[in-house]
Amino acid sequence: MPVPLDTSRTLEILRQLIRIRTVQPYGDEKDAVGYILSLFPEECIEKIVVDHGDNRASLVLVVPGEDRSRKIAVSGHLDTITVGERSLWTKAPFGAETDGTRVYGRGAADMKGGLTSMLLSARAWLDSGRRPPTDVLYCFTADEEVGGTGARTLLGGGFLRGIEELLLVKPTGEKIGLSEKGALWLRCRMTGKSSHAAMPEQGSDTIASFFALYEKIRHLFNGEKRHDLLGHSSCVLTSIKGMDMPNVVPECVEGVMDVRTLPHVDHDVFLEKVQGVIARMRRTGLFHECAVEVINNRPPVGMHFHSPLLKNLEEIYAARSMPWSVTGMNYFTDASILVPALGVPFAILGPGDEGFFHQPDEYVDLDSVERIAGVLFDFAGKRKA
């Protein structure tokens, strides 16, 4: 980076972001947007605030490039998950306490550390007095942890139209994320015939039938080739509800299955297979009906190992003497919304270890935050105007 980083400034920004509570389900991301805007008083940078209502907002900062007809984007989310069980924390969740180079707090790794890297990168361009080769859009999105409101709104509003490449910032331990599993959440409601538990032959064992359906859906992935970074697709039953009375065989059973898919899986085709399984089981008379509602549908995404974008990042890491390693994301991010719609090359990277975010005493390393800031700056500068 042309402007040496002031670690005290890095710490100040990071701690302030942690102290600003952007916790789901309310988010309150507009509070963080206000703070970010205060860091960029210059008129030369375009600031687009997208108000979602209820004190929720997303933000796009546009650093103008030499070629204003071209642009790339760097995206990170403002919201965090809840604190969870407070007694498990030894640090104040919003105290932004430090221990050496570690900074603690809810969202420290996911994603206040990554947001700080983005802000340092954007500020470095302004402080240098130079322009990047092309426009750089720094996108700060709301609601990534739940519904993806920010990412969807940026798409729907055309704010990302025409971008050529996309970096998504998430805690990867500085590894480069090349692929991401998709997610299908299926709410299944199966009906049969109720009976007294003492006379089960007079009804249908709907619970057993539901578990049989679950096993058959799981087996749809049998024989699947293992993905180098993501392993295998999976299906997990995460909830089930029948009758509350212990002596009644329930007429209706409802459960939710969390399906995670590899990049080669087409969700529409998979759902057709699920309906085929249900139709075959229904013909046996094990149950009357089974309705499936898709309550979340995030497609898988993936990048080729030898893409030009990855080559550029590898050169940047080598120049900065940073270890190079690629990884896959087993969980979904805003990439599942943005990448299929935009159809552009992408990568996922950021400070923070994915093994420690969403945990009590979540933390991020200050040195890692600054290293990723440098990578983001270099990536924008590596473009050819």
N, C-alpha and C positions, 0 to 999 in steps of 0.2 A: 504494500500500500504506500502511496507517495507521502502520506501524512502519518508520522509516527503515532501510534495509539497511546493515549493517556489512560493508563490502567485505572487511575482514580475516577476518571470520567466513565469508563466502562462499568466500574462497580456502581457508581451513582445511578446510571441508567438502569442497570439490571435490578438493583435493590428497589428502585422506585416502581418498576414494572411489577415486581413480586408483591409489593405492598398494595398495589391497586388490585382489588379483588374482582376478578372476571370469572367467577365460579358458576358453572352450570347448576341448576337449569335456567337461572336468570341472566347470566352472562355479564351484563353491565359493561360490555366492551366499549361503549361510548366514552366511559371514563378514561380508558387507556388511550383511545383515539385522541382525546383532548390533550393528554400528556405528550403523545408523539408529535402532535402538531406544534406544541410549544418548543420542540427541539429544532424546528425548521421554519424560522421566521422569514427566510429569504423568499422573495417573490419569484425568483428564477425557477423554483421547483413547483410543479403543479400538484395541488392537493385536492383529491376527490374524496369527499366523505359520503358514504352511502348509508343513509339512516334506515334502520330496520324497524324503528319504533321500540317502545318499552326500554329505553336507554341502551339499545343495542345498535351497533354500527360496525361497518367495515371501512377500510381506508385504502386508497391507492396513492402512493407518492410517485410522481413521474420525474425522473432525473433526465433532462433533455440531452440527447446525443448529437453527434456531428451530423448523422443522417437521421432526420426526424421521420422519415418514411418507414423506418424499420424499428423493431422493438423486441426485447426479451422481457421475461417476467421472473421475479423471485417472490414466492408466496409463503407466508407463515400465519398461523392462527393465534388469535388473541385470547380465546376462552380456555379455561382449565376445568378439570373435574373437581368434585367436592373434596373436602378435607378428609372425610371418612371418620373413623374412630379417633377422636382427639387424644385419647389416653395413650395411643401407640406412638405419638410424636414426642421426641425429646427436645425438638426445636419449635419455636413459635411458627405456625404455618404461614403467617404473613409478616413475620418479623425480619425476613431477609438477613438472618444471622450469618456470620462468616466464620470459617475455621480454615486458616491458611488460604488457599486459592479456591476453596469450596464456598458456594453461596447456597443457603438452604431456604426452602419455602415451597408451598404448593405452586406448581407450575414452573419451578426454577428450571427444570430440564424441558418440560413440555408445557409451554413453549417460550417462556420469558427469556431464557438464554438465547434461543434461536432468534427471537425478535430483536434482542440486543445486537446480535451479529448483523442482522439486516440493517438496523439503524446506523451502526458504525460504518458499514459499507456505503450507505447512501450519504452520510455526512462526509466521508472521506472524499467523495467526488466533489462535493461543494467546497470543502476546505482546500482542496488542491487547486481550485480555479480552472480545472480541466473539464472537458466533456468526454463521456464515454463514446465509443464509436457509434452506437445506436441508442435509442431511448431505452431506459431501464425502468420497468414498473415494479415498485416494491409494494406488494399487496398484503394487507393485514386483514384477515378474514374473521368473521364472527361465526360461532356455532359449529366449528369443525368437529367437536367431540360428540355431537348428537346428530343434527339434521343437515349440516352443511349449508346453512342459510347464506352465509357470506359468499362462498364459492359459487353457489347457484345464482345469486343475484349479480355477481360480477359477470358471469356468463350471459345471463339474460339481458343485462344492460349493455352488452357489447363492449365492455371496458377492456376485454382481453382479445378483441378481434385483431387478427393480423400478427400476433406474437409468433416468433420463430422458434424459440426454445423456452423451456420452463424448468426452473429449479424450485423444488418444494423443500422447505426447511422443517425438519423433524429431528428428534434426538436419535442419532444413529451411531454415536460414539465416533463420529468423523468418518465412518465408513460410507460408501456410496451405495444407496439403495437403487437397484435396477428393476425390481419387480415388486408387486404387491398383490396379495391374495384378495379375491373378491369376497363379498359377503351376501348371503341370502338368509334372511330371517323369515321362517315360515311358521305361521300360526295355524295349526291343524285342529279342526273340530270334528270329532267322530261321534256319530250317534248309533245306538243299537237298541236293545230291549232291556229294561230294568227288571230286576227280580230281587227277592229276599236272598240274602247271602246263604241261608240255610237250604235254599232250593235253587242253586245257580243254574240247573238245567232248564229252568223255565225262562231264562233270559239269555242274553249274549254277553260273553266276557269282553266287554268293550276295552277295558284296560289292557288285557292281553293282546287284543287285536291292534291296539295303538302301538304297543311295543313291537309287535311284528312288523307293522308299517315302518316304524323307525329303523329297524334292522334292515329292511329291504331298501330303504332310501340310502342308508349308509353303504350298502353293498353295491350301489350304482357306481361307486368309485373303484371297485375291485379291478385289479389289473392295470390301474393307471400308472404310467411311467413316472418315476420320482423326478421332481424338479430340482435342479442343482442348488438353488437358493431357498426354495420354499418347501421342499419336501413333498407331501401329498395333500390332496384335498381332504376335507374332514366334514363330518356331520355330528353334532352334539345335541342331545336333548337337554335343554336348559330349564324347562319348567313343565309341570304336568298337574292338572287339577281334575278330580272326578267328584264323587259324592262325599260330603263331610261325614255322613253317618257310617259307622264301621260295619253295620249289618245289612247294607244295601249295595247290590251290584249296580253301578251307575248306568244310567241310560246314555249319558253324554260325557265324553272325556275331551279335554282341550289341553294342548301342549304347544310349546314353542321349540323349534329346532334351529340351531345356528349352524349354517352351512358355510364353509370357507372353501373357495375354489381357486385352482391354478389358472394361469393366464390362458390356457388353451380351452377352458370350459366356457361354452356359450350358455348363459343363464336361461334364455328362452328355450333352448333345446333341453336343458336339464329339467326345467319345470314341466315340459311335455313328458319326459320320462317319469317324473313323479306322478303325473296324472295317469299314466299308463299303469303304474304299480297299483294305484288306488282302484282303477277300473277292474283289474284282474282280481284283486282281493275282494272287491264288492261282489263279484260274481259267485264267490264261494259261499256267500251268505253270512260271513263273519260279523258284518255290521250293515247298517242301513245306508248311511251316507257319510261322506268325509269331505268337508270343505277346507280348502287351503287358501289362506290369505298371505300375500307377500307384504310384510311390514317393513322390510328394508331390502334394498336391491342395489348393491355397490359392485360394479363389474371389476374383474381383475385387470391389472395393467402390467406391462412388461416392456423392457428395452433390450436391444441387442448388445451383447458384450463389446462389440467392435464398432459402435457408432461414433461419428465425429465428435459428438458432445462428450462422450466418455473419454475419448482421446484427449480432448482439451483439458478435462478435469485431471486426468492422469498426469499430464505435463505440468499443470499447476501444482499438484501435490509433490511431484518430483522436485520442482524448483524451490518449494518451501520445505523440502526434506521431511515431508509428512508421510507416514506409512500408508500404502495404498491397499485397500481391501474393499471388496464388494459384498453386498448383503441383500437379503430380501425382507420384505415387511409382511409379517403374518396378519397384521391388523390393517384396517382401511384408513385412509387419510383423504384429504381433499383431492389427491391425485385421482381417486376413483370417480370424481365428478368432472374434474378439469381435463384430464388427459383424453378420455374417449370423445369429449365434445370438441376439443381443440385439435386433436390429431397431430400433436407436435412432439419432438424428442423431449425427454424429461429425465431428471434424476432427483433423488431424495437424499439429503444430507443435513447434518447439523451437530451442534455440541450436545453433550448429555448422553448417558448410557441408557438404552432402552430397558435395561434390567432394573433401573432404579426409578424411572418416572412412574407416576400413578401409585407410588408407595409413600408410607410415612417417612418423614425426614428426607424428602426428595431434594436433590441438590444438582448443581451444575458447576463445572470447573471454569474459573474465570479465564485461564489460559486457552482453554478450548473455544470459548466464546470468541476470543480475539483471533484465534487461528482461522475459524470459519468465516469471520468477517473479512479476513484477508483473501480467502478463497473466493468469496462472493464478489469482492472487488476485482480480483484478477480475472474472474470468469467474464464479467461485464467488459473489462478492458481488452480481452482477447479476441473479441469480435472484430471482423474486418468491415470497415465502413464502405 
